[in-house]
Amino acid sequence: MSPEPARLPAATIATFAGATVLPMPCAGDPACGVIDRHGRPVAAARTRLSGNRVTPDPAPPAGPVTPLPGRWLFAGVGRHHFGHFMMEAAPRLWALDHLGEAPDGILLIPMAGRDIAAVLRRRLAPLLEGLAQGLPVHLVERPTQADEVIVPSQGFGHLDWSHGIPEARRYMRRHVSAIAPARGADKLYVSRRRLKNEARPVPHEHRIERWMSQAGFEIFHPERHPVPDQIARYRAARVIVGPDGSAFHLAAFAMPRGARVGLIQRRTRQPVFDAIARQITSFAGADLWTTAALSQTPAPDPEDGPENGTGTVPPDLERLRADLRSAGFL
């Protein structure tokens, strides 16, 4: 893939007449983006993916190109994974608040090999509709030439881009909050326990949930709720605790400014954890507290006792409980 960009780019918006948007050729080749009418790649259309990767510039199409009348804003890459969708498909939408005239719609390149259309229908439609301000979204699945393509710079992204440019921070806070009014508990524990097929689960999370519930926290499993309900809960909560993960991308856009946040590190990948923490403080101005008590803890052995909390409490879990008490959460 293209080399890592040095830093988050400043806010820019460029318009290209007769530009062509090119999808990924296949699952093993992520080259995609925009070329101008002369066949030259538009550098600002490269999308930063996870792991410091950047989509390679696409080659000019060898076959026919589908015409698309109108003026369209290029949004980036759409993945089925919630966190990646937030960090790769939403970061250019800030430009919608800085155009003299609304475009005809949004262009989104699906991640090759994934049915992003189905994910949009089932889960992400309210989120994308709110962030796109109701504009139609066109999935670019074949080379497509529009009358005009608007290419904003990517306003935030993975790792050291997580803090975002001011324009993107304002945009995401305003438009995510507009999707649903605040509704829910004042204290929220955001759990990963019911996620399916997730790498690096949180050890002994049944026990943590019980402790947090006893301390007055509502136990919240965001994947069991529609996106507007998730936003409503995050907007209402003044105190949010949970293990790092994709839920905190959305929470950072929706939680009250200055909310108290307790972030439990579950990853050995320190840069990923630090990026999520930085996004929370940058977008929400949160009062952030972190603990690494469980960052090296392996998944529990079934022979150590059932996960309902009746077995011996391991030392790392005792450390977490002490940390949470010291911080005032328990």
C-alpha positions as a LaTeX table, in Angstrom:
\begin{tabular}{lrrr}
\hline
Residue & $x$ (\AA) & $y$ (\AA) & $z$ (\AA) \\
\hline
Met1 & 0.00 & 0.00 & 0.00 \\
Ser2 & 0.95 & 3.63 & $-0.22$ \\
Pro3 & 3.34 & 4.87 & 2.49 \\
Glu4 & 2.01 & 6.27 & 5.73 \\
Pro5 & 1.12 & 9.96 & 5.49 \\
Ala6 & 3.21 & 12.11 & 7.81 \\
Arg7 & 0.37 & 13.93 & 9.55 \\
Leu8 & $-3.32$ & 14.64 & 9.47 \\
Pro9 & $-3.88$ & 17.05 & 6.54 \\
Ala10 & $-5.41$ & 20.47 & 7.02 \\
Ala11 & $-8.96$ & 21.08 & 5.82 \\
Thr12 & $-9.11$ & 21.36 & 2.03 \\
Ile13 & $-11.90$ & 20.96 & $-0.51$ \\
Ala14 & $-11.19$ & 20.55 & $-4.22$ \\
Thr15 & $-13.64$ & 20.00 & $-7.07$ \\
Phe16 & $-12.76$ & 18.03 & $-10.21$ \\
Ala17 & $-14.85$ & 18.26 & $-13.35$ \\
Gly18 & $-15.19$ & 14.97 & $-15.23$ \\
Ala19 & $-13.32$ & 12.98 & $-12.57$ \\
Thr20 & $-13.66$ & 9.20 & $-12.35$ \\
Val21 & $-14.15$ & 7.31 & $-9.08$ \\
Leu22 & $-12.67$ & 3.81 & $-9.11$ \\
Pro23 & $-13.65$ & 0.92 & $-6.82$ \\
Met24 & $-11.31$ & $-1.72$ & $-5.42$ \\
Pro25 & $-10.62$ & $-4.34$ & $-8.11$ \\
Cys26 & $-10.81$ & $-7.30$ & $-5.70$ \\
Ala27 & $-10.42$ & $-8.30$ & $-2.06$ \\
Gly28 & $-6.65$ & $-8.59$ & $-2.41$ \\
Asp29 & $-6.18$ & $-5.25$ & $-4.13$ \\
Pro30 & $-7.35$ & $-2.17$ & $-2.20$ \\
Ala31 & $-6.30$ & 0.36 & $-4.86$ \\
Cys32 & $-9.17$ & 2.82 & $-5.26$ \\
Gly33 & $-10.00$ & 6.49 & $-5.26$ \\
Val34 & $-10.39$ & 9.31 & $-7.76$ \\
Ile35 & $-8.56$ & 10.22 & $-10.97$ \\
Asp36 & $-9.02$ & 13.54 & $-12.72$ \\
Arg37 & $-10.14$ & 13.95 & $-16.32$ \\
His38 & $-6.53$ & 13.56 & $-17.47$ \\
Gly39 & $-6.11$ & 10.21 & $-15.69$ \\
Arg40 & $-4.00$ & 11.56 & $-12.82$ \\
Pro41 & $-4.69$ & 10.23 & $-9.29$ \\
Val42 & $-6.14$ & 12.73 & $-6.81$ \\
Ala43 & $-3.90$ & 12.43 & $-3.75$ \\
Ala44 & $-6.54$ & 13.81 & $-1.35$ \\
Ala45 & $-8.83$ & 10.88 & $-2.21$ \\
Arg46 & $-6.49$ & 8.31 & $-0.65$ \\
Thr47 & $-8.17$ & 6.84 & 2.42 \\
Arg48 & $-6.23$ & 6.03 & 5.56 \\
Leu49 & $-7.15$ & 2.54 & 6.75 \\
Ser50 & $-6.15$ & 0.76 & 9.96 \\
Gly51 & $-2.55$ & $-0.15$ & 10.68 \\
Asn52 & $-1.11$ & 3.01 & 9.07 \\
Arg53 & $-2.16$ & 1.77 & 5.62 \\
Val54 & $-3.31$ & 4.08 & 2.85 \\
Thr55 & $-5.28$ & 2.99 & $-0.19$ \\
Pro56 & $-2.97$ & 2.86 & $-3.23$ \\
Asp57 & $-3.74$ & 5.10 & $-6.18$ \\
Pro58 & $-5.95$ & 3.41 & $-8.77$ \\
Ala59 & $-4.98$ & 2.88 & $-12.39$ \\
Pro60 & $-7.10$ & 4.47 & $-15.13$ \\
Pro61 & $-9.93$ & 2.14 & $-16.15$ \\
Ala62 & $-9.26$ & $-0.20$ & $-19.06$ \\
Gly63 & $-12.91$ & $-0.75$ & $-19.88$ \\
Pro64 & $-16.14$ & 1.24 & $-20.03$ \\
Val65 & $-16.98$ & 3.90 & $-17.46$ \\
Thr66 & $-20.47$ & 4.49 & $-16.05$ \\
Pro67 & $-21.59$ & 8.13 & $-16.36$ \\
Leu68 & $-23.11$ & 9.79 & $-13.28$ \\
Pro69 & $-24.74$ & 13.16 & $-13.86$ \\
Gly70 & $-24.41$ & 15.81 & $-11.20$ \\
Arg71 & $-22.09$ & 17.03 & $-8.48$ \\
Trp72 & $-21.04$ & 14.44 & $-5.89$ \\
Leu73 & $-18.97$ & 14.46 & $-2.71$ \\
Phe74 & $-16.40$ & 11.70 & $-2.34$ \\
Ala75 & $-16.62$ & 10.18 & 1.17 \\
Gly76 & $-14.04$ & 7.39 & 1.17 \\
Val77 & $-14.24$ & 3.66 & 1.86 \\
Gly78 & $-17.20$ & 1.85 & 3.43 \\
Arg79 & $-16.55$ & $-1.28$ & 5.51 \\
His80 & $-18.99$ & $-3.61$ & 7.23 \\
His81 & $-17.12$ & $-3.26$ & 10.56 \\
Phe82 & $-18.70$ & $-0.51$ & 12.66 \\
Gly83 & $-15.52$ & 1.08 & 13.95 \\
His84 & $-13.80$ & 1.05 & 10.57 \\
Phe85 & $-16.90$ & 2.51 & 8.94 \\
Met86 & $-16.82$ & 5.40 & 11.39 \\
Met87 & $-13.13$ & 6.06 & 10.81 \\
Glu88 & $-13.00$ & 5.60 & 7.02 \\
Ala89 & $-16.42$ & 6.55 & 5.58 \\
Ala90 & $-17.37$ & 9.52 & 7.79 \\
Pro91 & $-14.20$ & 11.65 & 8.03 \\
Arg92 & $-14.77$ & 13.67 & 4.84 \\
Leu93 & $-18.40$ & 14.57 & 5.47 \\
Trp94 & $-17.35$ & 17.68 & 7.42 \\
Ala95 & $-17.15$ & 19.40 & 4.04 \\
Leu96 & $-20.95$ & 19.37 & 3.70 \\
Asp97 & $-21.10$ & 22.31 & 6.12 \\
His98 & $-18.61$ & 24.27 & 3.99 \\
Leu99 & $-20.11$ & 24.10 & 0.51 \\
Gly100 & $-22.03$ & 26.99 & $-0.96$ \\
Glu101 & $-24.54$ & 24.57 & $-2.48$ \\
Ala102 & $-25.38$ & 21.03 & $-1.40$ \\
Pro103 & $-24.11$ & 18.31 & $-3.75$ \\
Asp104 & $-26.41$ & 15.81 & $-5.43$ \\
Gly105 & $-25.18$ & 13.04 & $-3.18$ \\
Ile106 & $-22.35$ & 11.11 & $-1.57$ \\
Leu107 & $-19.97$ & 8.66 & $-3.25$ \\
Leu108 & $-18.75$ & 5.73 & $-1.16$ \\
Ile109 & $-16.42$ & 2.94 & $-2.26$ \\
Pro110 & $-17.33$ & $-0.45$ & $-0.73$ \\
Met111 & $-14.54$ & $-2.53$ & 0.75 \\
Ala112 & $-14.00$ & $-5.28$ & $-1.82$ \\
Gly113 & $-15.54$ & $-8.61$ & $-0.89$ \\
Arg114 & $-17.98$ & $-7.15$ & 1.65 \\
Asp115 & $-21.68$ & $-6.45$ & 1.21 \\
Ile116 & $-21.74$ & $-2.95$ & 2.64 \\
Ala117 & $-25.19$ & $-2.35$ & 1.10 \\
Ala118 & $-26.71$ & $-5.00$ & 3.37 \\
Val119 & $-24.96$ & $-3.55$ & 6.43 \\
Leu120 & $-26.27$ & $-0.10$ & 5.58 \\
Arg121 & $-29.81$ & $-1.43$ & 5.30 \\
Arg122 & $-29.67$ & $-3.43$ & 8.52 \\
Arg123 & $-27.67$ & $-1.25$ & 10.88 \\
Leu124 & $-25.99$ & 1.88 & 9.59 \\
Ala125 & $-28.66$ & 3.63 & 7.52 \\
Pro126 & $-29.80$ & 6.04 & 10.30 \\
Leu127 & $-26.20$ & 6.96 & 11.07 \\
Leu128 & $-25.22$ & 7.57 & 7.46 \\
Glu129 & $-28.45$ & 9.41 & 6.71 \\
Gly130 & $-27.82$ & 11.78 & 9.61 \\
Leu131 & $-24.17$ & 12.35 & 8.81 \\
Ala132 & $-24.91$ & 12.80 & 5.10 \\
Gln133 & $-27.73$ & 15.23 & 5.94 \\
Gly134 & $-30.26$ & 13.13 & 4.04 \\
Leu135 & $-28.37$ & 13.16 & 0.75 \\
Pro136 & $-28.49$ & 10.00 & $-1.36$ \\
Val137 & $-25.50$ & 7.67 & $-1.13$ \\
His138 & $-24.16$ & 6.07 & $-4.30$ \\
Leu139 & $-22.00$ & 2.96 & $-3.82$ \\
Val140 & $-19.24$ & 2.97 & $-6.44$ \\
Glu141 & $-19.02$ & $-0.66$ & $-7.57$ \\
Arg142 & $-17.69$ & 0.03 & $-11.09$ \\
Pro143 & $-15.66$ & 2.88 & $-12.61$ \\
Thr144 & $-17.92$ & 5.93 & $-12.47$ \\
Gln145 & $-17.40$ & 9.33 & $-14.07$ \\
Ala146 & $-19.35$ & 12.20 & $-12.55$ \\
Asp147 & $-19.88$ & 15.67 & $-13.93$ \\
Glu148 & $-18.13$ & 16.96 & $-10.80$ \\
Val149 & $-16.47$ & 15.19 & $-7.87$ \\
Ile150 & $-15.83$ & 17.13 & $-4.66$ \\
Val151 & $-12.84$ & 15.72 & $-2.76$ \\
Pro152 & $-12.37$ & 16.97 & 0.82 \\
Ser153 & $-9.32$ & 16.03 & 2.85 \\
Gln154 & $-9.82$ & 13.23 & 5.37 \\
Gly155 & $-10.77$ & 14.99 & 8.61 \\
Phe156 & $-9.80$ & 12.25 & 11.05 \\
Gly157 & $-8.77$ & 8.61 & 10.96 \\
His158 & $-7.00$ & 5.73 & 12.64 \\
Leu159 & $-4.10$ & 5.98 & 15.08 \\
Asp160 & $-2.41$ & 9.41 & 15.15 \\
Trp161 & $-5.19$ & 10.91 & 13.04 \\
Ser162 & $-7.82$ & 10.10 & 15.66 \\
His163 & $-7.95$ & 13.63 & 17.14 \\
Gly164 & $-9.38$ & 15.10 & 13.93 \\
Ile165 & $-9.29$ & 18.58 & 12.44 \\
Pro166 & $-11.50$ & 21.23 & 14.13 \\
Glu167 & $-13.96$ & 21.24 & 11.22 \\
Ala168 & $-14.50$ & 17.48 & 11.49 \\
Arg169 & $-14.80$ & 17.56 & 15.27 \\
Arg170 & $-17.53$ & 20.20 & 15.10 \\
Tyr171 & $-19.31$ & 18.41 & 12.29 \\
Met172 & $-19.41$ & 14.98 & 13.93 \\
Arg173 & $-20.51$ & 16.32 & 17.30 \\
Arg174 & $-23.33$ & 18.38 & 15.82 \\
His175 & $-24.73$ & 15.89 & 13.33 \\
Val176 & $-24.38$ & 12.73 & 15.42 \\
Ser177 & $-26.19$ & 14.43 & 18.31 \\
Ala178 & $-28.98$ & 15.51 & 15.94 \\
Ile179 & $-29.80$ & 11.87 & 15.15 \\
Ala180 & $-31.39$ & 11.20 & 18.57 \\
Pro181 & $-32.20$ & 13.17 & 21.74 \\
Ala182 & $-30.55$ & 12.25 & 25.02 \\
Arg183 & $-32.35$ & 9.41 & 26.78 \\
Gly184 & $-31.09$ & 6.98 & 29.37 \\
Ala185 & $-29.10$ & 6.47 & 32.55 \\
Asp186 & $-26.67$ & 8.96 & 34.01 \\
Lys187 & $-24.02$ & 6.24 & 34.51 \\
Leu188 & $-23.30$ & 3.72 & 31.76 \\
Tyr189 & $-21.04$ & 0.68 & 31.57 \\
Val190 & $-20.41$ & $-0.19$ & 27.90 \\
Ser191 & $-19.84$ & $-3.95$ & 27.76 \\
Arg192 & $-18.25$ & $-6.17$ & 25.11 \\
Arg193 & $-19.46$ & $-9.42$ & 26.68 \\
Arg194 & $-22.13$ & $-10.25$ & 24.12 \\
Leu195 & $-20.14$ & $-9.47$ & 21.00 \\
Lys196 & $-19.75$ & $-12.41$ & 18.64 \\
Asn197 & $-16.52$ & $-13.46$ & 16.96 \\
Glu198 & $-14.54$ & $-10.59$ & 18.46 \\
Ala199 & $-10.82$ & $-10.86$ & 19.02 \\
Arg200 & $-9.46$ & $-10.10$ & 22.47 \\
Pro201 & $-12.55$ & $-10.33$ & 24.67 \\
Val202 & $-12.49$ & $-8.75$ & 28.12 \\
Pro203 & $-11.52$ & $-11.34$ & 30.74 \\
His204 & $-14.08$ & $-11.94$ & 33.48 \\
Glu205 & $-16.48$ & $-9.30$ & 32.19 \\
His206 & $-19.42$ & $-10.95$ & 33.97 \\
Arg207 & $-17.77$ & $-9.96$ & 37.23 \\
Ile208 & $-17.03$ & $-6.42$ & 36.07 \\
Glu209 & $-20.65$ & $-5.98$ & 35.00 \\
Arg210 & $-21.83$ & $-7.09$ & 38.44 \\
Trp211 & $-19.54$ & $-4.63$ & 40.20 \\
Met212 & $-20.62$ & $-1.76$ & 37.96 \\
Ser213 & $-24.29$ & $-2.60$ & 38.35 \\
Gln214 & $-23.92$ & $-2.58$ & 42.12 \\
Ala215 & $-22.31$ & 0.86 & 41.82 \\
Gly216 & $-25.37$ & 2.22 & 39.99 \\
Phe217 & $-24.28$ & 1.82 & 36.39 \\
Glu218 & $-26.61$ & 0.62 & 33.67 \\
Ile219 & $-25.00$ & $-2.29$ & 31.79 \\
Phe220 & $-25.22$ & $-1.51$ & 28.09 \\
His221 & $-24.48$ & $-3.85$ & 25.18 \\
Pro222 & $-24.52$ & $-1.42$ & 22.22 \\
Glu223 & $-24.61$ & $-4.07$ & 19.47 \\
Arg224 & $-28.06$ & $-5.11$ & 20.78 \\
His225 & $-29.51$ & $-1.65$ & 20.09 \\
Pro226 & $-30.12$ & 0.41 & 16.92 \\
Val227 & $-27.64$ & 3.20 & 16.33 \\
Pro228 & $-30.10$ & 5.99 & 17.32 \\
Asp229 & $-30.63$ & 4.27 & 20.68 \\
Gln230 & $-26.87$ & 4.04 & 21.18 \\
Ile231 & $-26.51$ & 7.75 & 20.49 \\
Ala232 & $-29.37$ & 8.56 & 22.88 \\
Arg233 & $-27.69$ & 6.60 & 25.69 \\
Tyr234 & $-24.28$ & 8.16 & 25.14 \\
Arg235 & $-25.80$ & 11.63 & 25.04 \\
Ala236 & $-27.56$ & 11.06 & 28.36 \\
Ala237 & $-24.65$ & 9.56 & 30.29 \\
Arg238 & $-22.50$ & 11.82 & 32.44 \\
Val239 & $-20.23$ & 8.94 & 33.44 \\
Ile240 & $-19.22$ & 6.21 & 30.96 \\
Val241 & $-16.96$ & 3.27 & 31.76 \\
Gly242 & $-15.96$ & 0.39 & 29.52 \\
Pro243 & $-13.20$ & $-1.47$ & 27.71 \\
Asp244 & $-11.72$ & 0.21 & 24.65 \\
Gly245 & $-13.32$ & $-0.67$ & 21.32 \\
Ser246 & $-15.48$ & 0.52 & 18.45 \\
Ala247 & $-18.31$ & 1.71 & 20.68 \\
Phe248 & $-16.14$ & 4.55 & 21.93 \\
His249 & $-15.77$ & 5.98 & 18.41 \\
Leu250 & $-19.49$ & 6.76 & 18.43 \\
Ala251 & $-19.54$ & 7.65 & 22.13 \\
Ala252 & $-16.85$ & 10.29 & 21.55 \\
Phe253 & $-19.13$ & 12.02 & 19.01 \\
Ala254 & $-22.22$ & 11.88 & 21.22 \\
Met255 & $-21.34$ & 12.04 & 24.94 \\
Pro256 & $-21.81$ & 15.33 & 26.81 \\
Arg257 & $-18.80$ & 17.59 & 26.61 \\
Gly258 & $-16.67$ & 17.12 & 29.71 \\
Ala259 & $-18.20$ & 13.75 & 30.62 \\
Arg260 & $-16.27$ & 11.52 & 33.01 \\
Val261 & $-14.91$ & 8.50 & 31.12 \\
Gly262 & $-13.19$ & 5.41 & 32.50 \\
Leu263 & $-11.44$ & 3.50 & 29.72 \\
Ile264 & $-10.26$ & $-0.03$ & 30.51 \\
Gln265 & $-7.37$ & $-1.12$ & 28.32 \\
Arg266 & $-7.97$ & $-4.56$ & 26.80 \\
Arg267 & $-5.32$ & $-4.43$ & 24.08 \\
Thr268 & $-1.62$ & $-5.13$ & 24.02 \\
Arg269 & $-1.46$ & $-2.79$ & 21.00 \\
Gln270 & $-0.72$ & 0.42 & 22.87 \\
Pro271 & $-0.99$ & 2.79 & 19.85 \\
Val272 & $-4.57$ & 1.61 & 19.17 \\
Phe273 & $-5.62$ & 2.19 & 22.77 \\
Asp274 & $-3.92$ & 5.59 & 22.82 \\
Ala275 & $-5.73$ & 6.60 & 19.62 \\
Ile276 & $-9.15$ & 5.81 & 21.09 \\
Ala277 & $-8.27$ & 7.71 & 24.26 \\
Arg278 & $-7.11$ & 10.69 & 22.19 \\
Gln279 & $-10.32$ & 10.67 & 20.16 \\
Ile280 & $-12.43$ & 10.76 & 23.34 \\
Thr281 & $-10.58$ & 13.76 & 24.75 \\
Ser282 & $-10.31$ & 15.61 & 21.42 \\
Phe283 & $-13.91$ & 15.25 & 20.27 \\
Ala284 & $-15.71$ & 15.34 & 23.63 \\
Gly285 & $-13.32$ & 17.21 & 25.90 \\
Ala286 & $-13.83$ & 14.29 & 28.28 \\
Asp287 & $-12.39$ & 13.94 & 31.76 \\
Leu288 & $-10.60$ & 10.72 & 30.86 \\
Trp289 & $-9.23$ & 8.12 & 33.29 \\
Thr290 & $-7.55$ & 4.93 & 32.08 \\
Thr291 & $-6.34$ & 1.68 & 33.56 \\
Ala292 & $-4.10$ & $-1.01$ & 32.08 \\
Ala293 & $-4.94$ & $-3.57$ & 34.79 \\
Leu294 & $-6.29$ & $-6.11$ & 32.28 \\
Ser295 & $-4.11$ & $-5.31$ & 29.28 \\
Gln296 & $-1.97$ & $-8.44$ & 29.70 \\
Thr297 & $-4.64$ & $-10.71$ & 31.19 \\
Pro298 & $-5.38$ & $-13.91$ & 29.21 \\
Ala299 & $-8.90$ & $-15.21$ & 28.75 \\
Pro300 & $-9.99$ & $-17.18$ & 31.84 \\
Asp301 & $-9.59$ & $-20.94$ & 31.98 \\
Pro302 & $-12.99$ & $-22.65$ & 32.38 \\
Glu303 & $-11.46$ & $-24.78$ & 35.14 \\
Asp304 & $-10.85$ & $-21.65$ & 37.22 \\
Gly305 & $-14.57$ & $-21.29$ & 37.83 \\
Pro306 & $-17.62$ & $-20.26$ & 35.83 \\
Glu307 & $-17.80$ & $-16.80$ & 34.34 \\
Asn308 & $-20.70$ & $-15.91$ & 36.58 \\
Gly309 & $-18.19$ & $-14.70$ & 39.13 \\
Thr310 & $-18.18$ & $-17.56$ & 41.65 \\
Gly311 & $-14.54$ & $-18.59$ & 41.10 \\
Thr312 & $-11.41$ & $-17.09$ & 42.63 \\
Val313 & $-10.81$ & $-13.50$ & 41.59 \\
Pro314 & $-7.46$ & $-13.36$ & 39.76 \\
Pro315 & $-4.88$ & $-10.73$ & 40.82 \\
Asp316 & $-5.30$ & $-8.60$ & 37.68 \\
Leu317 & $-9.03$ & $-8.39$ & 38.24 \\
Glu318 & $-8.46$ & $-7.39$ & 41.87 \\
Arg319 & $-6.15$ & $-4.68$ & 40.59 \\
Leu320 & $-8.88$ & $-3.44$ & 38.23 \\
Arg321 & $-11.40$ & $-3.34$ & 41.07 \\
Ala322 & $-8.93$ & $-1.37$ & 43.21 \\
Asp323 & $-8.29$ & 1.01 & 40.32 \\
Leu324 & $-12.02$ & 1.58 & 39.76 \\
Arg325 & $-12.55$ & 2.23 & 43.46 \\
Ser326 & $-9.63$ & 4.63 & 43.64 \\
Ala327 & $-11.04$ & 6.57 & 40.67 \\
Gly328 & $-14.45$ & 6.83 & 42.33 \\
Phe329 & $-16.37$ & 4.56 & 39.92 \\
Leu330 & $-17.10$ & 1.86 & 42.52 \\
\hline
\end{tabular}
